[in-house]
């Protein structure tokens, strides 16, 4: 599997930023693109003001992620933690992911293959999160 060093985040086709991880793979690293700095806006004024430089997320409260990317902020979710769910569960198992895939006519083997690629690509976070 090809290792991904960084993500390019775009807004209406224009490059906003680069997102990557620290060398220990524990914290997100963010940097606005030069074009976005010239005419864009801050995507998170408190954490990511529109200025040049590299921003490194704090370990807490978002597990090394920037709040703008953390979709578990809802107090309306499961146990006040999850704003999203898989197969109706805030802490899904492997079977829950497969159930979602088969609902859209994906065969079980393909579901397992995709889930394994995600688990391997995301490291211990996904391996510890997706049970089964």
N, C-alpha and C positions, 0 to 999 in steps of 0.2 A: 504494500500500500504506500502511495506517495505521501510523504510528510508535508503538512501544510505549515509554513513558517509564519504567515500572517494572512489576515483577511482584509479585503478592501470593502469598505462600507460605502454605498452610493445612495444618493437621494435624487430622484428624478434623473437618473443617468449620470449625475455629476459625482465625482469622487469626493467623499467627505473626509475620510480618515483611513488610517491603517490600524488594525487591532491585532495584537499578538500576545505572547506570554513571556514572562520573565524566564531566564535560563532554567530555573528550578521548576517551571510549569505550575507555579502556584498563584501568580497574580497576573491580571490583565494589564497590558501596556497599550496606551492610546496615543496617537499623534494625528492632528489635523493635516490634511493635504495642503500644499501651498495655494492651490486654486481656491479651496474652501476658505482659507484664512483671508484671501483677498476680497471675497464677496459673499461669504456664507454667514451663518449664525451659530451661536453656541448651542449644542444639542443638550447640554446640561449645565446651566450657568453656575451652579454651586460647585460641581465637581470638575467640569470640563470647560472653563472659560475659553472664549475664542482668542487664543494667543499661541504663538509658536512654542514648540517644546514637546517633550515627552511627559505624559501623565501616567503614573503607576497607581493602580487601585490599591486600597487598603485591604488587609485580610478580612476585616470585619466591618460592617455586618453582612456583607454580601459574598462571603467565601472567595475573596479575591477578584470579584467582578465589580464593575461600575454599576451603580444603582439604576442608571438609564437602561441597562441590559438585563436587569434582574426582574423576571416576571413572577416572582413569588412574594410580592409586596402586599398583596390583598389580604386584609383581615377578614374578608368575606369567604376566603377559601378554606380548604381542609385544615383544621387545627390552626387557623390563622396564618398558614404558611404558603399555601399553594393557590395561585390564581388560575392555574390550568390543571387539567387532569388528562389521564389516558384511560379510556374505557371506563370513565366515571370514577376513577381512583386517583387520589393525590400522590400516592406512593405505589406506582404500578409495578407489576411483576412482568416477567418475560411473557407469560400467557396473556396478559392484558395487551401488550404491544402486538402480539400475534393476532389477537381477536380483532384489533383495529384494522390490521392489514388484511385479514380475510374478509372483513366487511366491505372492503373496496376491491374485492375479487383478486387479491394477491395470494399466491399459494404459500403454504406454511414454510416450505423450504426457503423461498425467497425472503420471507419475513425474518426468519432466523439468520440468514446471511446478512441482511441489512443491519439487524440489531448487533450482530457480532462485529461488523465493521465500525459501527458507532461506538461500541464498548471499547474496542481496541484503539480507535482514533482519539477518544476522549480520556483515556487512561483510567486511573483508579476512581475518579469521580463517577464515571458511568458504570464501571464494574461494581462499585459499592452501591449504586443507586438502583440499577436494574437487577432485581433479584430473580434467580431461576436460571 
